[in-house]
Amino acid sequence: MEVIKQISVFAENKPGRMARVARTLADAGVNIRALTIAEAGDFGVIRMVVDDTERGYKALHDGGFTVSETDVLAVELKDVPGGLYEIANTLGMNNVNVDYAYAFVTAKFKRAMLILRVDDIQRATEVLNEAGVRLVTREEIQQI
């Protein structure tokens, strides 16, 4: 199973907080590969996939942030209209719920990636593999 580790940071929704997170990772030599921010009033959750999860987690934790790791899938999707539908429909038709997702496109490698948090990661992996959907490895994420 190709599980990717995502780092989540719980932070106050105030000016400069994102900069502090970014500086902490930069100082540790950790590169952000994908990122999303969800705000919830006075606080927010910064979710990201980085090139070195262990080092990123340690740097943020040691920097005083409330941080956690979550298992997610990185899925290659077609960079065409309907590419997301193909993935979402495959999961939905097989009773796998998408808790949240975020995507990015890599111009250098000419592909689109979808980061997925699902309710049943093993089942999602099985049905996506059966459908011919390529899961991206941790090593590939490091090279993007």
C-alpha positions as CSV (number, residue, x, y, z in Angstrom):
1,M,0.0,0.0,0.0
2,E,1.4,3.4,-1.0
3,V,0.6,5.6,2.0
4,I,2.0,9.1,2.2
5,K,2.4,10.9,5.5
6,Q,0.8,14.3,5.7
7,I,1.8,16.9,8.4
8,S,-1.0,18.9,10.0
9,V,-0.3,22.0,12.0
10,F,-2.9,23.6,14.3
11,A,-2.3,27.3,14.5
12,E,-3.9,30.5,15.5
13,N,-5.4,32.4,12.6
14,K,-3.2,35.5,12.9
15,P,-0.9,37.4,10.6
16,G,2.6,35.9,10.5
17,R,1.6,32.4,11.6
18,M,2.0,30.9,8.1
19,A,5.3,32.7,7.7
20,R,6.5,31.2,10.9
21,V,5.6,27.7,9.8
22,A,7.2,28.2,6.4
23,R,10.4,29.7,8.0
24,T,10.6,26.7,10.4
25,L,10.5,24.2,7.6
26,A,12.9,26.3,5.4
27,D,15.4,26.5,8.2
28,A,15.2,22.7,8.6
29,G,15.8,22.3,4.8
30,V,12.3,20.8,4.3
31,N,10.5,21.5,1.0
32,I,6.7,21.7,0.9
33,R,5.3,19.7,-2.0
34,A,1.5,20.4,-1.5
35,L,-0.4,22.5,1.0
36,T,-3.9,23.5,2.0
37,I,-5.2,25.7,4.8
38,A,-8.6,25.3,6.4
39,E,-9.7,28.1,8.7
40,A,-12.1,27.6,11.6
41,G,-12.6,31.0,13.2
42,D,-9.6,31.9,15.4
43,F,-7.7,28.8,14.4
44,G,-6.7,26.9,11.3
45,V,-5.3,23.7,10.2
46,I,-2.4,23.7,7.7
47,R,-2.1,20.4,6.0
48,M,0.9,19.6,3.9
49,V,2.9,17.0,2.2
50,V,6.7,17.7,2.4
51,D,9.8,16.0,1.0
52,D,11.0,14.8,4.4
53,T,8.1,14.2,6.8
54,E,10.2,13.1,9.7
55,R,12.5,16.1,9.6
56,G,9.5,18.5,9.0
57,Y,7.5,17.0,11.9
58,K,10.5,17.3,14.3
59,A,11.3,20.9,13.2
60,L,7.7,22.0,13.7
61,H,7.2,20.1,17.0
62,D,10.5,21.4,18.3
63,G,9.5,24.9,17.2
64,G,6.5,24.8,19.5
65,F,3.7,24.0,17.0
66,T,0.9,21.6,17.6
67,V,1.6,19.1,14.8
68,S,0.3,15.6,13.8
69,E,0.9,13.1,11.0
70,T,-1.9,11.5,9.0
71,D,-1.9,8.8,6.4
72,V,-3.1,10.0,3.0
73,L,-2.9,8.8,-0.6
74,A,-1.2,10.6,-3.4
75,V,-3.0,9.8,-6.6
76,E,-1.9,10.7,-10.1
77,L,-4.9,11.9,-12.1
78,K,-5.4,12.9,-15.6
79,D,-4.9,16.6,-16.2
80,V,-8.1,16.9,-18.3
81,P,-11.7,17.7,-17.7
82,G,-13.2,14.8,-15.8
83,G,-9.9,13.6,-14.3
84,L,-11.2,14.2,-10.8
85,Y,-14.6,12.7,-11.6
86,E,-12.9,9.4,-12.5
87,I,-11.2,9.2,-9.1
88,A,-14.2,10.4,-7.1
89,N,-16.6,8.1,-8.9
90,T,-14.4,5.1,-8.5
91,L,-14.2,5.7,-4.7
92,G,-17.9,6.6,-4.3
93,M,-19.1,3.6,-6.3
94,N,-17.1,1.4,-3.9
95,N,-18.4,3.1,-0.7
96,V,-15.1,4.9,0.1
97,N,-15.7,8.3,1.5
98,V,-13.4,11.2,0.8
99,D,-12.9,13.1,4.0
100,Y,-10.9,15.9,2.2
101,A,-8.6,16.4,-0.7
102,Y,-6.3,18.9,-2.3
103,A,-4.6,18.8,-5.7
104,F,-1.6,20.3,-7.5
105,V,-0.2,20.2,-11.0
106,T,3.5,19.7,-11.7
107,A,4.6,21.4,-14.9
108,K,8.0,19.8,-14.8
109,F,6.6,16.3,-14.7
110,K,3.4,17.2,-16.6
111,R,1.0,15.5,-14.3
112,A,-1.7,16.3,-11.8
113,M,-1.7,14.9,-8.2
114,L,-4.5,14.6,-5.8
115,I,-3.9,14.2,-2.1
116,L,-6.7,12.2,-0.5
117,R,-7.8,11.5,3.1
118,V,-10.3,8.7,3.0
119,D,-12.3,6.8,5.6
120,D,-10.8,3.4,4.5
121,I,-7.3,3.8,3.1
122,Q,-6.8,0.1,2.4
123,R,-10.1,-0.2,0.5
124,A,-9.3,3.0,-1.4
125,T,-5.9,1.6,-2.4
126,E,-7.5,-1.7,-3.6
127,V,-10.3,-0.1,-5.7
128,L,-8.0,2.6,-7.2
129,N,-5.4,-0.1,-8.2
130,E,-8.2,-2.2,-9.7
131,A,-9.3,0.8,-11.7
132,G,-5.8,1.3,-13.1
133,V,-5.2,4.5,-11.1
134,R,-1.6,5.1,-10.2
135,L,-0.7,5.8,-6.6
136,V,2.3,8.0,-6.2
137,T,5.1,6.8,-4.0
138,R,6.8,8.7,-1.2
139,E,10.0,8.6,-3.2
140,E,8.2,10.3,-6.1
141,I,6.8,13.0,-3.9
142,Q,10.4,13.7,-2.6
143,Q,11.5,14.2,-6.2
144,I,8.7,16.6,-7.4
